């Protein structure tokens, strides 16, 4: 009766391995192979890693190449461990201090060494060199145009939303615009947030409000479809009963 039991266990292992992406279960394969000694390095026996979004690193035996972990992926903080893997090009393994501050157990993650933006030949601004390399590994038809954001016309990422309120109340229209060049104010890089506040809303304030932004490369605008007001009548108080 032992052979059927062994077969069932093997089937379960295969099914589990197929249900998780390679980025997450790769550590378990390392753990299963820890019993094997590295032996003599023979590069002819190494398989060539493919589709590595963060370049390649040397495996724990110091022989073959394998895909490095990408930005945001869990990594081995201690070089003596070989479970999660090493970070790829321009990345380093760090603990997230914010998680510890909020009472969570911090996990080491791959973080890009440089947070300087990169302008690609496709006209897109990449958050850092690691994001650019990831896109390059996927497309292969882009190159680095220059460091810093691409110079382009602004884009409104969040237009004003339709608002409905009662007369006498205060109302705020908010919007986010990405203007790319030397902008501050956030919440994202090279973006500004603007808003319009109407205090003591009146019926005459009803209408269409336009968000307009521009720089030397162009302009953009968007609008809320309408701002509706409703008359507000105070409710009469109930009579007191003795």
C-alpha positions in Angstrom: 0.0 0.0 0.0 3.0 2.4 0.3 3.5 3.1 -3.4 0.0 4.7 -3.9 0.6 7.0 -0.9 3.9 8.2 -2.3 2.3 8.8 -5.7 -0.5 10.9 -4.1 2.0 13.1 -2.3 4.0 13.7 -5.5 0.8 14.7 -7.3 -0.1 17.2 -4.6 3.4 18.8 -4.8 3.1 19.2 -8.5 -0.3 20.8 -8.3 0.8 23.2 -5.6 3.9 24.3 -7.6 1.7 25.0 -10.6 -0.7 27.2 -8.7 1.9 29.8 -7.7 3.9 32.1 -9.9 7.6 31.4 -10.1 8.5 34.6 -8.2 6.8 33.2 -5.1 7.5 29.5 -4.9 11.1 29.7 -6.1 12.3 29.7 -2.5 10.6 26.4 -1.8 12.5 24.8 -4.7 15.8 26.1 -3.2 14.8 24.6 0.1 14.1 21.2 -1.5 17.5 21.3 -3.2 19.5 22.3 -0.1 20.4 18.7 0.5 22.4 18.7 -2.7 26.0 19.9 -2.4 27.2 22.4 -5.0 30.0 20.3 -6.3 32.4 21.4 -8.9 31.2 24.3 -11.1 30.6 23.3 -14.7 29.1 26.2 -16.7 28.2 23.8 -19.5 25.6 22.3 -17.2 24.0 25.7 -16.3 20.7 26.6 -17.9 20.4 30.1 -19.3 17.8 32.2 -17.3 15.2 33.9 -19.5 12.9 36.9 -19.2 14.8 38.4 -16.2 13.2 41.7 -15.5 16.0 42.8 -13.1 19.0 41.2 -14.8 20.8 38.1 -13.4 22.7 37.2 -10.3 25.0 34.3 -9.4 23.3 31.4 -7.6 24.2 30.4 -4.0 26.8 28.0 -5.3 28.6 30.9 -7.1 28.4 29.1 -10.4 25.3 29.5 -12.5 23.3 32.6 -13.3 19.6 33.1 -12.2 17.1 35.9 -12.4 17.5 38.6 -9.8 14.6 39.6 -7.7 12.7 42.7 -8.9 11.7 45.9 -7.1 9.2 45.2 -4.2 9.9 41.5 -4.1 10.9 39.8 -0.8 14.7 39.0 -0.7 17.4 37.5 1.6 18.7 40.3 3.8 21.5 38.0 5.1 23.9 37.0 2.4 24.2 33.6 4.2 20.6 32.8 3.4 19.4 31.5 0.1 15.7 31.2 0.3 14.1 34.2 -1.3 17.0 35.1 -3.5 19.1 38.2 -4.3 18.1 41.5 -5.7 18.8 42.3 -9.3 20.6 45.2 -11.0 20.5 48.6 -9.3 18.6 47.0 -6.4 19.4 46.3 -2.7 17.6 44.4 0.0 16.2 46.6 2.8 13.8 46.3 5.7 10.7 48.5 5.5 10.9 50.8 8.6 7.3 52.0 8.1 6.0 48.5 8.7 7.8 48.3 12.0 6.5 51.7 13.0 2.9 50.5 12.6 3.4 47.3 14.6 3.8 45.0 11.7 6.6 42.5 11.2 8.9 44.1 8.6 9.9 42.0 5.6 13.0 42.6 3.6 12.2 43.9 0.1 14.3 44.8 -3.0 14.5 48.6 -3.2 15.9 50.6 -6.1 19.2 52.3 -5.1 18.4 55.5 -7.1 15.0 57.2 -7.1 15.8 59.6 -9.9 13.3 59.6 -12.7 14.2 58.4 -16.2 12.8 59.7 -19.5 12.5 56.9 -22.0 12.6 57.2 -25.8 8.9 56.2 -25.8 8.1 59.6 -24.2 7.2 58.0 -20.9 8.6 59.0 -17.5 9.8 56.1 -15.4 9.9 56.4 -11.6 13.5 55.1 -11.4 16.1 53.2 -13.3 14.8 49.9 -12.0 11.3 50.6 -13.5 13.0 51.6 -16.8 15.1 48.4 -16.9 11.9 46.3 -16.2 10.2 48.0 -19.2 13.3 47.5 -21.3 13.4 43.8 -20.5 9.8 43.5 -21.7 9.9 45.8 -24.8 13.5 45.9 -25.9 12.8 48.7 -28.3 13.2 51.7 -25.9 16.3 53.5 -24.7 17.1 56.1 -22.1 16.6 59.6 -23.5 17.9 61.5 -20.4 17.7 61.5 -16.6 14.8 63.3 -15.1 11.2 63.5 -16.3 10.2 63.8 -19.9 9.3 67.3 -21.0 5.7 67.1 -22.2 2.3 68.8 -22.0 0.5 68.3 -18.7 -2.0 65.5 -18.1 -5.0 65.7 -15.7 -5.0 62.4 -13.8 -8.1 63.1 -11.7 -10.7 65.5 -13.1 -13.1 67.4 -10.9 -15.9 65.2 -9.7 -19.6 66.0 -9.9 -20.9 67.5 -6.7 -24.4 67.7 -5.2 -25.0 69.6 -2.0 -27.4 71.7 0.0 -27.5 75.5 -0.1 -25.6 77.1 2.8 -23.0 74.2 3.0 -19.4 74.4 1.9 -18.3 72.4 -1.2 -14.8 71.6 -2.6 -13.8 70.6 -6.1 -10.4 68.8 -6.2 -8.2 67.6 -9.1 -4.7 66.2 -9.7 -2.6 67.3 -12.6 0.8 65.9 -13.8 2.8 68.7 -15.3 6.1 66.9 -15.5 8.5 69.8 -15.2 9.8 71.1 -11.8 6.5 70.8 -10.1 5.8 70.4 -6.4 2.8 69.8 -4.3 2.2 66.1 -4.9 0.9 63.7 -3.9 3.0 62.1 -6.7 6.3 63.1 -8.3 6.0 66.0 -10.7 2.3 66.5 -9.9 0.2 69.2 -8.3 -3.1 69.1 -6.6 -5.5 72.0 -6.9 -9.0 72.7 -5.5 -11.8 75.2 -5.5 -13.7 75.8 -2.3 -17.1 77.5 -2.3 -18.3 78.6 1.1 -22.0 79.1 1.8 -23.2 77.4 -1.4 -26.0 79.3 -3.2 -28.3 78.3 -6.1 -26.4 80.7 -8.3 -23.2 78.7 -7.8 -24.7 75.8 -9.8 -22.9 75.2 -13.1 -19.9 73.6 -14.8 -16.4 74.1 -13.3 -13.3 73.6 -15.5 -9.9 72.4 -14.4 -7.2 74.0 -16.6 -3.5 73.4 -16.4 -0.6 74.4 -18.8 3.1 74.6 -19.2 5.4 75.7 -22.0 4.8 72.4 -23.8 1.0 72.5 -23.9 -2.1 72.5 -21.8 -5.0 70.3 -20.7 -8.4 70.8 -19.2 -11.3 68.8 -17.8 -14.5 69.6 -16.0 -17.2 68.4 -13.8 -20.5 67.9 -15.7 -22.4 70.0 -13.2 -22.6 71.2 -9.7 -26.1 70.8 -8.4 -27.6 72.6 -5.4 -30.6 71.7 -3.4 -32.5 74.3 -1.3 -32.2 73.5 2.3 -35.1 74.3 4.6 -34.6 74.0 8.4 -36.8 71.3 10.0 -39.3 72.7 12.6 -38.6 71.6 16.1 -41.1 69.4 17.8 -43.4 71.1 20.4 -42.5 70.3 24.0 -45.0 68.4 25.9 -45.6 68.7 29.6 
